[in-house]
Amino acid sequence: MHGSWRDPEKAKVQASRGLCFSVSSSSTGGLFGLPPDADDFAFFFVGLYCLTGIPVMGLAFVSMAGLIIEEIKRRDVEKKRNLFNEIGDVINE
């Protein structure tokens, strides 16, 4: 883990693995953990990251779900309004 910023090839692997780790730790509790030989600062940092990242990820999911639900409701109301207008046109004829 140390020194990966000096080696570009190792940094590419570390960056992709880090991205996977950060997303999975915020959304699912983690698919894999830190290596056992990681220093205490790494465990502390991941703890702080999860402490802030999990609620932020939860709020993002709730916001996206709210937008999707509102769009479904709007389409449903529009569909019902069109149906009532068609029924009213048939009755008025």
PDB file as gemmi writes it, atoms N, CA and C in Angstrom:
CRYST1    1.000    1.000    1.000  90.00  90.00  90.00 P 1                      
ATOM      1  N   MET A   1       0.819  -1.177   0.000  1.00  0.00           N  
ATOM      2  CA  MET A   1       0.000   0.000   0.000  1.00  0.00           C  
ATOM      3  C   MET A   1       0.873   1.254   0.000  1.00  0.00           C  
ATOM      4  N   HIS A   2       1.944   1.228   0.781  1.00  0.00           N  
ATOM      5  CA  HIS A   2       2.846   2.375   0.792  1.00  0.00           C  
ATOM      6  C   HIS A   2       3.683   2.365  -0.473  1.00  0.00           C  
ATOM      7  N   GLY A   3       3.948   3.534  -1.012  1.00  0.00           N  
ATOM      8  CA  GLY A   3       4.809   3.634  -2.174  1.00  0.00           C  
ATOM      9  C   GLY A   3       4.105   3.419  -3.492  1.00  0.00           C  
ATOM     10  N   SER A   4       2.814   3.137  -3.493  1.00  0.00           N  
ATOM     11  CA  SER A   4       2.117   2.907  -4.754  1.00  0.00           C  
ATOM     12  C   SER A   4       2.008   4.183  -5.569  1.00  0.00           C  
ATOM     13  N   TRP A   5       2.087   5.326  -4.919  1.00  0.00           N  
ATOM     14  CA  TRP A   5       2.011   6.588  -5.641  1.00  0.00           C  
ATOM     15  C   TRP A   5       3.289   6.854  -6.424  1.00  0.00           C  
ATOM     16  N   ARG A   6       4.368   6.132  -6.107  1.00  0.00           N  
ATOM     17  CA  ARG A   6       5.622   6.311  -6.839  1.00  0.00           C  
ATOM     18  C   ARG A   6       5.703   5.446  -8.083  1.00  0.00           C  
ATOM     19  N   ASP A   7       4.990   4.343  -8.104  1.00  0.00           N  
ATOM     20  CA  ASP A   7       5.055   3.394  -9.219  1.00  0.00           C  
ATOM     21  C   ASP A   7       3.765   3.508 -10.031  1.00  0.00           C  
ATOM     22  N   PRO A   8       3.821   4.061 -11.263  1.00  0.00           N  
ATOM     23  CA  PRO A   8       2.594   4.274 -12.048  1.00  0.00           C  
ATOM     24  C   PRO A   8       1.814   2.995 -12.327  1.00  0.00           C  
ATOM     25  N   GLU A   9       2.508   1.898 -12.630  1.00  0.00           N  
ATOM     26  CA  GLU A   9       1.790   0.645 -12.909  1.00  0.00           C  
ATOM     27  C   GLU A   9       1.074   0.134 -11.670  1.00  0.00           C  
ATOM     28  N   LYS A  10       1.742   0.187 -10.550  1.00  0.00           N  
ATOM     29  CA  LYS A  10       1.114  -0.247  -9.303  1.00  0.00           C  
ATOM     30  C   LYS A  10      -0.019   0.703  -8.925  1.00  0.00           C  
ATOM     31  N   ALA A  11       0.136   1.986  -9.222  1.00  0.00           N  
ATOM     32  CA  ALA A  11      -0.900   2.966  -8.908  1.00  0.00           C  
ATOM     33  C   ALA A  11      -2.165   2.698  -9.705  1.00  0.00           C  
ATOM     34  N   LYS A  12      -2.036   2.249 -10.978  1.00  0.00           N  
ATOM     35  CA  LYS A  12      -3.223   1.932 -11.776  1.00  0.00           C  
ATOM     36  C   LYS A  12      -4.008   0.808 -11.131  1.00  0.00           C  
ATOM     37  N   VAL A  13      -3.300  -0.222 -10.716  1.00  0.00           N  
ATOM     38  CA  VAL A  13      -3.974  -1.348 -10.062  1.00  0.00           C  
ATOM     39  C   VAL A  13      -4.573  -0.883  -8.745  1.00  0.00           C  
ATOM     40  N   GLN A  14      -3.813  -0.125  -7.986  1.00  0.00           N  
ATOM     41  CA  GLN A  14      -4.306   0.356  -6.702  1.00  0.00           C  
ATOM     42  C   GLN A  14      -5.503   1.285  -6.879  1.00  0.00           C  
ATOM     43  N   ALA A  15      -5.494   2.114  -7.937  1.00  0.00           N  
ATOM     44  CA  ALA A  15      -6.602   3.048  -8.147  1.00  0.00           C  
ATOM     45  C   ALA A  15      -7.890   2.308  -8.480  1.00  0.00           C  
ATOM     46  N   SER A  16      -7.818   1.319  -9.356  1.00  0.00           N  
ATOM     47  CA  SER A  16      -9.032   0.582  -9.697  1.00  0.00           C  
ATOM     48  C   SER A  16      -9.521  -0.237  -8.510  1.00  0.00           C  
ATOM     49  N   ARG A  17      -8.599  -0.834  -7.789  1.00  0.00           N  
ATOM     50  CA  ARG A  17      -8.980  -1.595  -6.596  1.00  0.00           C  
ATOM     51  C   ARG A  17      -9.529  -0.652  -5.523  1.00  0.00           C  
ATOM     52  N   GLY A  18      -8.939   0.532  -5.416  1.00  0.00           N  
ATOM     53  CA  GLY A  18      -9.410   1.514  -4.438  1.00  0.00           C  
ATOM     54  C   GLY A  18     -10.805   2.015  -4.749  1.00  0.00           C  
ATOM     55  N   LEU A  19     -11.075   2.225  -6.033  1.00  0.00           N  
ATOM     56  CA  LEU A  19     -12.414   2.667  -6.436  1.00  0.00           C  
ATOM     57  C   LEU A  19     -13.453   1.600  -6.105  1.00  0.00           C  
ATOM     58  N   CYS A  20     -13.129   0.355  -6.433  1.00  0.00           N  
ATOM     59  CA  CYS A  20     -14.034  -0.752  -6.103  1.00  0.00           C  
ATOM     60  C   CYS A  20     -14.247  -0.840  -4.599  1.00  0.00           C  
ATOM     61  N   PHE A  21     -13.155  -0.704  -3.843  1.00  0.00           N  
ATOM     62  CA  PHE A  21     -13.242  -0.765  -2.383  1.00  0.00           C  
ATOM     63  C   PHE A  21     -14.103   0.361  -1.834  1.00  0.00           C  
ATOM     64  N   SER A  22     -13.902   1.587  -2.342  1.00  0.00           N  
ATOM     65  CA  SER A  22     -14.643   2.725  -1.793  1.00  0.00           C  
ATOM     66  C   SER A  22     -16.136   2.640  -2.090  1.00  0.00           C  
ATOM     67  N   VAL A  23     -16.479   2.230  -3.308  1.00  0.00           N  
ATOM     68  CA  VAL A  23     -17.899   2.117  -3.650  1.00  0.00           C  
ATOM     69  C   VAL A  23     -18.547   0.971  -2.885  1.00  0.00           C  
ATOM     70  N   SER A  24     -17.868  -0.164  -2.823  1.00  0.00           N  
ATOM     71  CA  SER A  24     -18.473  -1.309  -2.141  1.00  0.00           C  
ATOM     72  C   SER A  24     -18.562  -1.088  -0.642  1.00  0.00           C  
ATOM     73  N   SER A  25     -17.590  -0.396  -0.056  1.00  0.00           N  
ATOM     74  CA  SER A  25     -17.667  -0.173   1.389  1.00  0.00           C  
ATOM     75  C   SER A  25     -18.772   0.818   1.735  1.00  0.00           C  
ATOM     76  N   SER A  26     -19.098   1.716   0.833  1.00  0.00           N  
ATOM     77  CA  SER A  26     -20.174   2.669   1.109  1.00  0.00           C  
ATOM     78  C   SER A  26     -21.551   2.084   0.833  1.00  0.00           C  
ATOM     79  N   SER A  27     -21.652   1.175  -0.124  1.00  0.00           N  
ATOM     80  CA  SER A  27     -22.974   0.712  -0.525  1.00  0.00           C  
ATOM     81  C   SER A  27     -23.347  -0.656   0.033  1.00  0.00           C  
ATOM     82  N   THR A  28     -22.387  -1.523   0.281  1.00  0.00           N  
ATOM     83  CA  THR A  28     -22.739  -2.875   0.716  1.00  0.00           C  
ATOM     84  C   THR A  28     -22.031  -3.317   1.986  1.00  0.00           C  
ATOM     85  N   GLY A  29     -21.242  -2.478   2.553  1.00  0.00           N  
ATOM     86  CA  GLY A  29     -20.466  -2.889   3.713  1.00  0.00           C  
ATOM     87  C   GLY A  29     -19.142  -3.509   3.328  1.00  0.00           C  
ATOM     88  N   GLY A  30     -18.826  -3.534   2.048  1.00  0.00           N  
ATOM     89  CA  GLY A  30     -17.521  -3.989   1.584  1.00  0.00           C  
ATOM     90  C   GLY A  30     -17.522  -5.383   1.006  1.00  0.00           C  
ATOM     91  N   LEU A  31     -16.872  -5.516  -0.129  1.00  0.00           N  
ATOM     92  CA  LEU A  31     -16.693  -6.833  -0.743  1.00  0.00           C  
ATOM     93  C   LEU A  31     -15.383  -7.462  -0.301  1.00  0.00           C  
ATOM     94  N   PHE A  32     -14.430  -6.632   0.044  1.00  0.00           N  
ATOM     95  CA  PHE A  32     -13.159  -7.109   0.571  1.00  0.00           C  
ATOM     96  C   PHE A  32     -12.634  -6.060   1.533  1.00  0.00           C  
ATOM     97  N   GLY A  33     -11.792  -6.488   2.436  1.00  0.00           N  
ATOM     98  CA  GLY A  33     -11.313  -5.581   3.463  1.00  0.00           C  
ATOM     99  C   GLY A  33      -9.874  -5.161   3.235  1.00  0.00           C  
ATOM    100  N   LEU A  34      -9.384  -4.400   4.185  1.00  0.00           N  
ATOM    101  CA  LEU A  34      -7.987  -3.996   4.154  1.00  0.00           C  
ATOM    102  C   LEU A  34      -7.109  -5.203   4.440  1.00  0.00           C  
ATOM    103  N   PRO A  35      -5.904  -5.198   3.921  1.00  0.00           N  
ATOM    104  CA  PRO A  35      -5.004  -6.308   4.247  1.00  0.00           C  
ATOM    105  C   PRO A  35      -4.655  -6.274   5.737  1.00  0.00           C  
ATOM    106  N   PRO A  36      -4.428  -7.429   6.331  1.00  0.00           N  
ATOM    107  CA  PRO A  36      -4.137  -7.473   7.769  1.00  0.00           C  
ATOM    108  C   PRO A  36      -2.881  -6.681   8.169  1.00  0.00           C  
ATOM    109  N   ASP A  37      -1.960  -6.502   7.231  1.00  0.00           N  
ATOM    110  CA  ASP A  37      -0.729  -5.796   7.577  1.00  0.00           C  
ATOM    111  C   ASP A  37      -0.829  -4.289   7.354  1.00  0.00           C  
ATOM    112  N   ALA A  38      -2.016  -3.769   7.085  1.00  0.00           N  
ATOM    113  CA  ALA A  38      -2.197  -2.323   6.894  1.00  0.00           C  
ATOM    114  C   ALA A  38      -1.954  -1.601   8.213  1.00  0.00           C  
ATOM    115  N   ASP A  39      -1.452  -0.386   8.115  1.00  0.00           N  
ATOM    116  CA  ASP A  39      -1.169   0.365   9.343  1.00  0.00           C  
ATOM    117  C   ASP A  39      -2.459   0.888   9.969  1.00  0.00           C  
ATOM    118  N   ASP A  40      -2.349   1.360  11.198  1.00  0.00           N  
ATOM    119  CA  ASP A  40      -3.513   1.816  11.949  1.00  0.00           C  
ATOM    120  C   ASP A  40      -4.199   3.002  11.282  1.00  0.00           C  
ATOM    121  N   PHE A  41      -3.427   3.880  10.627  1.00  0.00           N  
ATOM    122  CA  PHE A  41      -4.024   5.035   9.965  1.00  0.00           C  
ATOM    123  C   PHE A  41      -4.981   4.596   8.861  1.00  0.00           C  
ATOM    124  N   ALA A  42      -4.643   3.527   8.135  1.00  0.00           N  
ATOM    125  CA  ALA A  42      -5.520   3.035   7.073  1.00  0.00           C  
ATOM    126  C   ALA A  42      -6.859   2.587   7.657  1.00  0.00           C  
ATOM    127  N   PHE A  43      -6.825   1.862   8.755  1.00  0.00           N  
ATOM    128  CA  PHE A  43      -8.067   1.425   9.393  1.00  0.00           C  
ATOM    129  C   PHE A  43      -8.860   2.625   9.922  1.00  0.00           C  
ATOM    130  N   PHE A  44      -8.170   3.606  10.488  1.00  0.00           N  
ATOM    131  CA  PHE A  44      -8.819   4.812  10.975  1.00  0.00           C  
ATOM    132  C   PHE A  44      -9.471   5.575   9.821  1.00  0.00           C  
ATOM    133  N   PHE A  45      -8.744   5.732   8.718  1.00  0.00           N  
ATOM    134  CA  PHE A  45      -9.259   6.463   7.569  1.00  0.00           C  
ATOM    135  C   PHE A  45     -10.477   5.766   6.976  1.00  0.00           C  
ATOM    136  N   VAL A  46     -10.418   4.439   6.835  1.00  0.00           N  
ATOM    137  CA  VAL A  46     -11.550   3.697   6.294  1.00  0.00           C  
ATOM    138  C   VAL A  46     -12.754   3.806   7.224  1.00  0.00           C  
ATOM    139  N   GLY A  47     -12.503   3.796   8.521  1.00  0.00           N  
ATOM    140  CA  GLY A  47     -13.598   3.973   9.475  1.00  0.00           C  
ATOM    141  C   GLY A  47     -14.278   5.327   9.318  1.00  0.00           C  
ATOM    142  N   LEU A  48     -13.477   6.389   9.195  1.00  0.00           N  
ATOM    143  CA  LEU A  48     -14.051   7.721   8.971  1.00  0.00           C  
ATOM    144  C   LEU A  48     -14.762   7.802   7.629  1.00  0.00           C  
ATOM    145  N   TYR A  49     -14.161   7.182   6.606  1.00  0.00           N  
ATOM    146  CA  TYR A  49     -14.776   7.186   5.276  1.00  0.00           C  
ATOM    147  C   TYR A  49     -16.147   6.515   5.322  1.00  0.00           C  
ATOM    148  N   CYS A  50     -16.223   5.374   5.969  1.00  0.00           N  
ATOM    149  CA  CYS A  50     -17.507   4.668   6.068  1.00  0.00           C  
ATOM    150  C   CYS A  50     -18.497   5.444   6.932  1.00  0.00           C  
ATOM    151  N   LEU A  51     -17.996   6.080   7.982  1.00  0.00           N  
ATOM    152  CA  LEU A  51     -18.857   6.844   8.865  1.00  0.00           C  
ATOM    153  C   LEU A  51     -19.539   7.995   8.128  1.00  0.00           C  
ATOM    154  N   THR A  52     -18.851   8.583   7.165  1.00  0.00           N  
ATOM    155  CA  THR A  52     -19.455   9.670   6.390  1.00  0.00           C  
ATOM    156  C   THR A  52     -20.007   9.185   5.051  1.00  0.00           C  
ATOM    157  N   GLY A  53     -19.347   8.218   4.448  1.00  0.00           N  
ATOM    158  CA  GLY A  53     -19.729   7.769   3.106  1.00  0.00           C  
ATOM    159  C   GLY A  53     -21.033   6.999   3.052  1.00  0.00           C  
ATOM    160  N   ILE A  54     -21.287   6.173   4.044  1.00  0.00           N  
ATOM    161  CA  ILE A  54     -22.503   5.357   4.032  1.00  0.00           C  
ATOM    162  C   ILE A  54     -23.762   6.235   4.121  1.00  0.00           C  
ATOM    163  N   PRO A  55     -23.829   7.213   5.032  1.00  0.00           N  
ATOM    164  CA  PRO A  55     -25.014   8.078   5.036  1.00  0.00           C  
ATOM    165  C   PRO A  55     -25.162   8.901   3.753  1.00  0.00           C  
ATOM    166  N   VAL A  56     -24.049   9.372   3.203  1.00  0.00           N  
ATOM    167  CA  VAL A  56     -24.130  10.144   1.960  1.00  0.00           C  
ATOM    168  C   VAL A  56     -24.635   9.266   0.823  1.00  0.00           C  
ATOM    169  N   MET A  57     -24.141   8.035   0.742  1.00  0.00           N  
ATOM    170  CA  MET A  57     -24.599   7.104  -0.288  1.00  0.00           C  
ATOM    171  C   MET A  57     -26.079   6.786  -0.080  1.00  0.00           C  
ATOM    172  N   GLY A  58     -26.498   6.621   1.167  1.00  0.00           N  
ATOM    173  CA  GLY A  58     -27.913   6.377   1.453  1.00  0.00           C  
ATOM    174  C   GLY A  58     -28.794   7.540   1.019  1.00  0.00           C  
ATOM    175  N   LEU A  59     -28.352   8.763   1.311  1.00  0.00           N  
ATOM    176  CA  LEU A  59     -29.119   9.935   0.878  1.00  0.00           C  
ATOM    177  C   LEU A  59     -29.192  10.031  -0.639  1.00  0.00           C  
ATOM    178  N   ALA A  60     -28.107   9.686  -1.313  1.00  0.00           N  
ATOM    179  CA  ALA A  60     -28.110   9.720  -2.778  1.00  0.00           C  
ATOM    180  C   ALA A  60     -29.102   8.697  -3.334  1.00  0.00           C  
ATOM    181  N   PHE A  61     -29.109   7.492  -2.768  1.00  0.00           N  
ATOM    182  CA  PHE A  61     -30.048   6.463  -3.232  1.00  0.00           C  
ATOM    183  C   PHE A  61     -31.487   6.883  -2.967  1.00  0.00           C  
ATOM    184  N   VAL A  62     -31.753   7.458  -1.792  1.00  0.00           N  
ATOM    185  CA  VAL A  62     -33.108   7.893  -1.457  1.00  0.00           C  
ATOM    186  C   VAL A  62     -33.554   9.014  -2.391  1.00  0.00           C  
ATOM    187  N   SER A  63     -32.653   9.944  -2.685  1.00  0.00           N  
ATOM    188  CA  SER A  63     -32.993  11.043  -3.597  1.00  0.00           C  
ATOM    189  C   SER A  63     -33.311  10.528  -4.987  1.00  0.00           C  
ATOM    190  N   MET A  64     -32.498   9.603  -5.481  1.00  0.00           N  
ATOM    191  CA  MET A  64     -32.752   9.032  -6.811  1.00  0.00           C  
ATOM    192  C   MET A  64     -34.062   8.260  -6.820  1.00  0.00           C  
ATOM    193  N   ALA A  65     -34.325   7.499  -5.777  1.00  0.00           N  
ATOM    194  CA  ALA A  65     -35.579   6.743  -5.706  1.00  0.00           C  
ATOM    195  C   ALA A  65     -36.776   7.692  -5.663  1.00  0.00           C  
ATOM    196  N   GLY A  66     -36.652   8.793  -4.928  1.00  0.00           N  
ATOM    197  CA  GLY A  66     -37.736   9.772  -4.871  1.00  0.00           C  
ATOM    198  C   GLY A  66     -38.028  10.373  -6.229  1.00  0.00           C  
ATOM    199  N   LEU A  67     -36.982  10.694  -6.985  1.00  0.00           N  
ATOM    200  CA  LEU A  67     -37.184  11.237  -8.329  1.00  0.00           C  
ATOM    201  C   LEU A  67     -37.867  10.229  -9.244  1.00  0.00           C  
ATOM    202  N   ILE A  68     -37.461   8.978  -9.147  1.00  0.00           N  
ATOM    203  CA  ILE A  68     -38.073   7.932  -9.981  1.00  0.00           C  
ATOM    204  C   ILE A  68     -39.534   7.743  -9.617  1.00  0.00           C  
ATOM    205  N   ILE A  69     -39.838   7.720  -8.317  1.00  0.00           N  
ATOM    206  CA  ILE A  69     -41.226   7.534  -7.868  1.00  0.00           C  
ATOM    207  C   ILE A  69     -42.090   8.706  -8.307  1.00  0.00           C  
ATOM    208  N   GLU A  70     -41.577   9.927  -8.183  1.00  0.00           N  
ATOM    209  CA  GLU A  70     -42.347  11.097  -8.614  1.00  0.00           C  
ATOM    210  C   GLU A  70     -42.636  11.051 -10.112  1.00  0.00           C  
ATOM    211  N   GLU A  71     -41.678  10.613 -10.913  1.00  0.00           N  
ATOM    212  CA  GLU A  71     -41.894  10.507 -12.359  1.00  0.00           C  
ATOM    213  C   GLU A  71     -42.941   9.437 -12.674  1.00  0.00           C  
ATOM    214  N   ILE A  72     -42.904   8.327 -11.969  1.00  0.00           N  
ATOM    215  CA  ILE A  72     -43.908   7.275 -12.174  1.00  0.00           C  
ATOM    216  C   ILE A  72     -45.288   7.791 -11.791  1.00  0.00           C  
ATOM    217  N   LYS A  73     -45.392   8.503 -10.670  1.00  0.00           N  
ATOM    218  CA  LYS A  73     -46.680   9.071 -10.249  1.00  0.00           C  
ATOM    219  C   LYS A  73     -47.198  10.068 -11.283  1.00  0.00           C  
ATOM    220  N   ARG A  74     -46.312  10.931 -11.780  1.00  0.00           N  
ATOM    221  CA  ARG A  74     -46.722  11.933 -12.761  1.00  0.00           C  
ATOM    222  C   ARG A  74     -47.250  11.273 -14.021  1.00  0.00           C  
ATOM    223  N   ARG A  75     -46.576  10.236 -14.485  1.00  0.00           N  
ATOM    224  CA  ARG A  75     -47.031   9.529 -15.686  1.00  0.00           C  
ATOM    225  C   ARG A  75     -48.362   8.838 -15.440  1.00  0.00           C  
ATOM    226  N   ASP A  76     -48.542   8.278 -14.241  1.00  0.00           N  
ATOM    227  CA  ASP A  76     -49.787   7.599 -13.908  1.00  0.00           C  
ATOM    228  C   ASP A  76     -50.953   8.587 -13.875  1.00  0.00           C  
ATOM    229  N   VAL A  77     -50.734   9.745 -13.266  1.00  0.00           N  
ATOM    230  CA  VAL A  77     -51.784  10.774 -13.220  1.00  0.00           C  
ATOM    231  C   VAL A  77     -52.111  11.250 -14.625  1.00  0.00           C  
ATOM    232  N   GLU A  78     -51.095  11.458 -15.445  1.00  0.00           N  
ATOM    233  CA  GLU A  78     -51.314  11.904 -16.824  1.00  0.00           C  
ATOM    234  C   GLU A  78     -52.098  10.867 -17.624  1.00  0.00           C  
ATOM    235  N   LYS A  79     -51.765   9.601 -17.403  1.00  0.00           N  
ATOM    236  CA  LYS A  79     -52.477   8.528 -18.099  1.00  0.00           C  
ATOM    237  C   LYS A  79     -53.953   8.497 -17.684  1.00  0.00           C  
ATOM    238  N   LYS A  80     -54.214   8.639 -16.383  1.00  0.00           N  
ATOM    239  CA  LYS A  80     -55.603   8.650 -15.901  1.00  0.00           C  
ATOM    240  C   LYS A  80     -56.354   9.874 -16.411  1.00  0.00           C  
ATOM    241  N   ARG A  81     -55.697  11.028 -16.453  1.00  0.00           N  
ATOM    242  CA  ARG A  81     -56.325  12.243 -16.950  1.00  0.00           C  
ATOM    243  C   ARG A  81     -56.701  12.073 -18.423  1.00  0.00           C  
ATOM    244  N   ASN A  82     -55.813  11.496 -19.212  1.00  0.00           N  
ATOM    245  CA  ASN A  82     -56.114  11.255 -20.626  1.00  0.00           C  
ATOM    246  C   ASN A  82     -57.279  10.280 -20.785  1.00  0.00           C  
ATOM    247  N   LEU A  83     -57.329   9.255 -19.933  1.00  0.00           N  
ATOM    248  CA  LEU A  83     -58.422   8.286 -19.994  1.00  0.00           C  
ATOM    249  C   LEU A  83     -59.756   8.967 -19.666  1.00  0.00           C  
ATOM    250  N   PHE A  84     -59.789   9.800 -18.626  1.00  0.00           N  
ATOM    251  CA  PHE A  84     -61.017  10.510 -18.269  1.00  0.00           C  
ATOM    252  C   PHE A  84     -61.430  11.484 -19.367  1.00  0.00           C  
ATOM    253  N   ASN A  85     -60.464  12.131 -20.000  1.00  0.00           N  
ATOM    254  CA  ASN A  85     -60.790  13.036 -21.109  1.00  0.00           C  
ATOM    255  C   ASN A  85     -61.393  12.270 -22.273  1.00  0.00           C  
ATOM    256  N   GLU A  86     -60.857  11.080 -22.570  1.00  0.00           N  
ATOM    257  CA  GLU A  86     -61.419  10.254 -23.650  1.00  0.00           C  
ATOM    258  C   GLU A  86     -62.837   9.809 -23.322  1.00  0.00           C  
ATOM    259  N   ILE A  87     -63.057   9.420 -22.070  1.00  0.00           N  
ATOM    260  CA  ILE A  87     -64.397   8.996 -21.644  1.00  0.00           C  
ATOM    261  C   ILE A  87     -65.363  10.182 -21.744  1.00  0.00           C  
ATOM    262  N   GLY A  88     -64.913  11.374 -21.321  1.00  0.00           N  
ATOM    263  CA  GLY A  88     -65.755  12.562 -21.408  1.00  0.00           C  
ATOM    264  C   GLY A  88     -66.082  12.910 -22.853  1.00  0.00           C  
ATOM    265  N   ASP A  89     -65.136  12.735 -23.765  1.00  0.00           N  
ATOM    266  CA  ASP A  89     -65.385  13.008 -25.178  1.00  0.00           C  
ATOM    267  C   ASP A  89     -66.416  12.035 -25.735  1.00  0.00           C  
ATOM    268  N   VAL A  90     -66.342  10.765 -25.321  1.00  0.00           N  
ATOM    269  CA  VAL A  90     -67.312   9.768 -25.792  1.00  0.00           C  
ATOM    270  C   VAL A  90     -68.700  10.077 -25.261  1.00  0.00           C  
ATOM    271  N   ILE A  91     -68.810  10.489 -24.018  1.00  0.00           N  
ATOM    272  CA  ILE A  91     -70.103  10.798 -23.418  1.00  0.00           C  
ATOM    273  C   ILE A  91     -70.720  12.038 -24.074  1.00  0.00           C  
ATOM    274  N   ASN A  92     -69.898  13.032 -24.370  1.00  0.00           N  
ATOM    275  CA  ASN A  92     -70.392  14.288 -24.945  1.00  0.00           C  
ATOM    276  C   ASN A  92     -70.799  14.148 -26.418  1.00  0.00           C  
ATOM    277  N   GLU A  93     -70.424  13.070 -27.071  1.00  0.00           N  
ATOM    278  CA  GLU A  93     -70.769  12.906 -28.475  1.00  0.00           C  
ATOM    279  C   GLU A  93     -72.164  12.506 -28.664  1.00  0.00           C  
TER     280      GLU A  93                                                      
END                                                                             
